[in-house]
């Protein structure tokens, strides 16, 4: 996880994420983080935030469509 950039406080504490969620500005903060750090941002000790939405069921739906 060390190779992914993000705010220092977010990398070492869950309090940062809790505070951002509490303020109700989570979407605004994450947008700013992606503008600064790129498409993958470390937002916790073991948490990554992705800039785009990933459809976890996409692969299985694609396989069914091909069959």
VENPE-V375068 format. One record per run of one state. SS is the DSSP state (alpha for helix, beta for strand, coil for the rest). FROM is the first residue (numbers start at 1). TO is the last residue. If there is no record, write none. Layout:
SS/FROM/TO ; SS/FROM/TO
This chain:
coil/1/7 ; alpha/8/12 ; coil/13/14 ; alpha/15/23 ; coil/24/25 ; alpha/26/37 ; coil/38/39 ; beta/40/44 ; coil/45/46 ; beta/47/50 ; coil/51/57 ; alpha/58/66 ; coil/67/67
